[in-house]
Amino acid sequence: METKMSERLSEGIQGANFPSKPVLFGVLNITSDSFSDGGKYLQEDSALEKAKSLIEEGADVIDIGAQSSNTKANPVSEEIEWERMKGIISELKKENVRISIDTFRPYVIRKALETGVDYINNIRGFVDPESLELLKDQVGTPTKYISMFSQDHSVKASEVSDLRPETVVSKALEFFRERTRTFESLGLADRLILDPGMGFFLSPDYKVSFAVLASISEILSEFPNLMVSVTKKSFLGNALGGLPVEEREVPTAISETYLWMKGVPMIRTHSPKSFLTAMKTWELAHGIYSPQRGLQERSDYSP
């Protein structure tokens, strides 16, 4: 594969007071109706090209989803969901690419675990007994599990929510504590990653998602193993006068840079290149260069 952009952006100050580069999950939607890129990568060749492009941009993990969580999306069968992704998994594993599978269905979780994927990213948070039953046999295996908080733990985002800006953080923390206890009982607590959910997963009210961003340090202080995905989400568009999806790249990169500066260790994104460019620019603009010491090399941009 070609040299990653993260390697081309390797200049920086060693020892500067900035967090390390987060682990970047590059989004690959093999769906017909995802809100940002539905229908673009249904063919295996185009999906593989997109995966390679994400890696070249600096993605450390490819997060593959084959069932859209779009509020208006039509569900596909679990067999179709797995059929869409299994060939991509096989090809990426040949290249030793780290793989995350974005699914909530036990059938697909089981199939993915059998292939030895690195992450299972579950928007329902592993709250259903059937999914938890599958995990009982995973002690001693390396797979990690991403459990997302949402307003009702349903299978897709929702246009109705009881969450409010003043309650969302306490509700998320309560959910994270409960998930931690459950994974401790399974012997898998060290492989649990938590995701606060954003956009319509929380509420159509954009202020709810911004309340989470404003409290991200509080969340990290108790749950440092955190992944956050703000990429092109509805709350960014709604807060900025109704920006369409294709115009949300700048607010996405700014929000992701904020998350990096707060110390979030994992970020899920459609555009690793945009984030890494914003991160590098932030460092340059905050005095990592001086005439006395010049611009020194920093080593943590590469995965």
VOGU-3710 file (C-alpha; in Angstrom, 3 decimals, decimal comma):
1> metkmserls> 0,000/0,000/0,000  1,103/3,587/-0,579  2,760/5,736/2,050  0,164/6,971/4,506  -0,602/10,630/4,857  0,036/10,204/8,590  3,637/9,393/7,693  3,900/12,348/5,332  2,667/14,587/8,145  5,368/13,457/10,544
11> egiqganfps> 6,984/16,818/11,271  6,275/18,211/14,718  7,906/19,010/18,000  9,066/16,066/20,099  7,828/16,478/23,634  5,401/19,314/22,904  2,412/19,408/25,219  -0,012/17,845/22,736  -1,721/14,456/22,920  -0,479/11,637/20,726
21> kpvlfgvlni> -2,219/10,954/17,443  -5,441/9,047/18,184  -6,243/5,704/16,638  -8,310/6,568/13,571  -11,188/4,343/12,488  -11,867/4,997/8,796  -15,553/4,600/7,899  -16,405/2,179/5,077  -20,159/1,941/4,458  -21,152/-0,947/2,190
31> tsdsfsdggk> -24,788/0,153/2,142  -27,363/1,553/-0,240  -28,704/4,231/2,098  -26,116/5,513/4,599  -26,599/9,228/5,175  -23,177/10,274/3,859  -22,195/7,833/1,123  -24,969/5,305/0,591  -24,621/3,257/-2,585  -21,052/4,272/-3,432
41> ylqedsalek> -19,265/1,149/-2,227  -21,690/-1,743/-2,678  -19,388/-3,371/-5,234  -16,407/-5,177/-3,727  -13,853/-3,507/-6,011  -15,027/0,002/-5,117  -15,185/-0,888/-1,420  -11,606/-2,170/-1,461  -10,419/0,948/-3,273  -12,116/3,084/-0,626
51> akslieegad> -10,500/1,052/2,163  -7,069/1,492/0,588  -7,717/5,213/0,197  -8,642/5,519/3,888  -5,458/3,698/4,881  -3,361/5,923/2,640  -4,983/8,954/4,302  -3,935/7,690/7,728  -6,664/5,360/9,004  -5,364/2,765/11,455
61> vidigaqssn> -8,528/0,626/11,415  -11,196/0,148/8,733  -14,683/0,200/10,286  -16,963/-1,759/7,946  -20,734/-1,368/8,106  -23,265/-3,082/5,829  -26,554/-2,055/7,491  -27,331/1,648/7,628  -28,414/3,313/10,882  -29,919/6,206/8,915
71> tkanpvseei> -33,338/7,127/10,333  -34,893/6,549/6,899  -32,920/3,423/5,978  -34,592/0,142/5,132  -33,240/-2,898/7,003  -31,513/-5,687/5,116  -31,403/-9,296/6,244  -28,520/-10,428/8,415  -27,460/-12,790/5,627  -27,221/-9,919/3,134
81> ewermkgiis> -25,399/-7,795/5,694  -22,762/-10,501/6,147  -22,579/-11,279/2,417  -21,770/-7,632/1,716  -18,787/-7,529/4,049  -17,239/-10,991/4,169  -15,218/-10,635/0,963  -13,898/-7,238/2,058  -12,805/-8,694/5,393  -10,972/-11,515/3,639
91> elkkenvris> -9,100/-9,190/1,288  -8,150/-6,674/3,979  -6,885/-9,424/6,268  -4,476/-10,459/3,503  -2,975/-6,965/3,818  -2,833/-7,201/7,644  -5,277/-4,315/7,939  -6,941/-3,915/11,325  -10,690/-4,406/10,918  -13,717/-3,233/12,887
101> idtfrpyvir> -17,174/-4,583/12,078  -20,046/-2,164/12,668  -22,998/-4,427/13,466  -25,593/-5,109/16,147  -26,820/-8,488/14,861  -25,711/-11,633/16,712  -25,484/-13,650/13,481  -23,067/-11,131/11,940  -21,150/-10,758/15,213  -20,622/-14,522/15,317
111> kaletgvdyi> -19,470/-14,665/11,705  -17,106/-11,737/12,227  -15,622/-13,272/15,375  -14,959/-16,474/13,442  -12,781/-14,500/11,007  -10,752/-12,964/13,839  -11,607/-9,295/13,329  -10,020/-6,779/15,678  -13,134/-4,904/16,834  -16,896/-5,357/16,998
121> nnirgfvdpe> -18,574/-1,945/16,973  -22,130/-2,331/18,297  -24,516/0,632/18,162  -26,900/-1,198/20,517  -24,145/-1,487/23,086  -24,298/-5,297/23,534  -27,455/-4,987/25,608  -29,223/-8,008/24,104  -28,712/-11,431/25,742  -27,909/-13,196/22,453
131> slellkdqvg> -24,920/-10,962/21,709  -23,649/-11,277/25,268  -23,927/-15,053/25,036  -21,552/-14,992/22,060  -18,965/-13,080/24,072  -18,775/-15,705/26,814  -16,460/-17,769/24,611  -14,163/-14,854/23,761  -12,029/-14,694/26,916  -8,429/-15,044/25,800
141> tptkyismfs> -9,073/-13,778/22,270  -7,792/-10,348/21,159  -11,023/-8,862/19,768  -12,173/-5,611/21,385  -15,773/-4,486/21,789  -17,145/-0,991/21,227  -20,344/-0,343/23,164  -22,258/2,761/22,149  -24,631/4,793/24,296  -27,803/6,010/22,598
151> qdhsvkasev> -31,175/7,356/23,627  -32,988/4,015/23,390  -30,380/1,419/22,263  -32,397/0,760/19,123  -30,968/-0,444/15,826  -30,907/2,976/14,189  -30,798/6,664/14,976  -34,085/8,220/16,056  -35,937/11,457/15,435  -37,475/11,360/18,936
161> sdlrpetvvs> -35,585/11,461/22,235  -36,080/12,128/25,933  -32,434/13,111/26,434  -31,725/16,732/27,332  -28,468/18,720/27,402  -28,589/18,802/31,199  -29,154/15,030/31,567  -27,296/13,363/28,707  -23,883/13,121/30,373  -25,189/11,570/33,582
171> kaleffrert> -27,234/9,090/31,530  -24,204/8,176/29,428  -22,022/7,683/32,504  -24,689/5,502/34,100  -24,808/3,353/30,959  -21,008/3,092/30,810  -20,854/1,942/34,434  -23,462/-0,722/33,771  -21,640/-1,920/30,638  -18,368/-2,048/32,561
181> rtfeslglad> -19,944/-4,236/35,242  -21,359/-6,555/32,578  -18,041/-6,909/30,782  -16,252/-7,459/34,090  -18,603/-10,379/34,732  -17,599/-11,804/31,330  -13,894/-11,350/32,011  -13,672/-8,868/29,136  -13,469/-5,502/30,895  -9,987/-4,845/29,536
191> rlildpgmgf> -11,346/-5,101/25,986  -14,321/-2,799/26,373  -14,310/0,505/24,477  -17,099/3,000/25,108  -18,722/5,408/22,667  -20,980/8,262/23,852  -22,982/8,274/20,613  -23,685/11,547/18,823  -26,225/13,154/16,520  -29,572/11,399/16,113
201> flspdykvsf> -28,338/8,505/18,247  -28,772/10,928/21,154  -31,343/13,479/20,040  -32,427/15,622/17,083  -31,595/18,568/19,368  -28,000/19,462/18,456  -27,433/20,938/21,926  -27,518/17,416/23,393  -24,499/16,333/21,341  -22,648/19,551/22,112
211> avlasiseil> -23,300/18,939/25,819  -21,406/15,653/25,423  -18,522/17,428/23,689  -18,402/20,065/26,410  -18,171/17,339/29,072  -15,755/15,029/27,272  -13,010/15,596/29,868  -15,382/14,505/32,637  -16,280/11,366/30,690  -12,624/10,583/29,962
221> sefpnlmvsv> -11,663/10,978/33,606  -13,793/7,946/34,476  -13,706/6,073/31,155  -10,449/6,769/29,315  -10,951/3,947/26,792  -13,241/6,048/24,636  -14,049/6,232/20,937  -16,014/9,196/19,596  -17,580/9,661/16,162  -18,755/13,133/15,163
231> tkksflgnal> -18,017/12,707/11,474  -20,489/14,603/9,256  -23,266/14,006/11,780  -26,602/15,755/11,890  -25,912/17,849/14,987  -23,107/19,674/13,158  -25,359/20,508/10,234  -28,291/21,506/12,425  -26,182/23,783/14,617  -24,826/25,607/11,568
241> gglpveerev> -28,030/26,543/9,807  -28,816/23,250/8,140  -25,528/22,410/6,446  -25,957/19,435/4,092  -23,781/16,367/4,592  -21,361/17,305/1,816  -20,603/20,638/3,533  -19,829/19,249/6,995  -16,154/18,400/6,490  -14,843/21,609/8,091
251> ptaisetylw> -16,990/21,405/11,270  -16,132/17,699/11,431  -12,382/18,365/11,312  -12,670/21,133/13,912  -14,694/18,915/16,259  -12,254/16,027/15,805  -9,326/18,328/16,548  -11,092/19,394/19,736  -11,513/15,733/20,712  -7,817/15,097/20,052
261> mkgvpmirth> -6,815/18,078/22,190  -8,998/16,743/25,001  -7,171/13,413/24,827  -9,772/11,153/23,188  -7,723/8,078/22,182  -9,907/6,820/19,299  -11,796/8,781/16,646  -14,060/7,314/13,968  -14,007/9,432/10,809  -14,898/9,543/7,129
271> spksfltamk> -11,817/11,651/6,373  -8,552/10,822/8,176  -6,756/13,231/5,833  -8,863/16,217/6,891  -8,388/15,460/10,574  -4,627/14,937/10,287  -4,285/18,159/8,313  -6,250/20,032/10,984  -4,180/18,430/13,754  -0,911/19,386/12,091
281> twelahgiys> -2,128/22,935/11,462  -3,190/23,264/15,097  0,265/22,255/16,265  1,961/24,669/13,877  -0,349/27,504/14,941  0,284/26,872/18,630  3,968/27,566/18,651  5,668/24,262/17,995  8,069/26,144/15,722  10,507/28,757/17,005
291> pqrglqersd> 13,569/30,373/15,391  15,692/29,051/18,255  14,775/25,369/18,032  13,320/25,072/14,528  10,816/22,382/13,636  11,657/19,057/15,223  10,390/15,646/14,230  7,565/13,985/16,093  7,174/10,242/15,840  3,594/9,485/16,859
301> ysp> 1,657/10,299/13,688  2,040/6,766/12,371  0,001/3,899/13,847
//
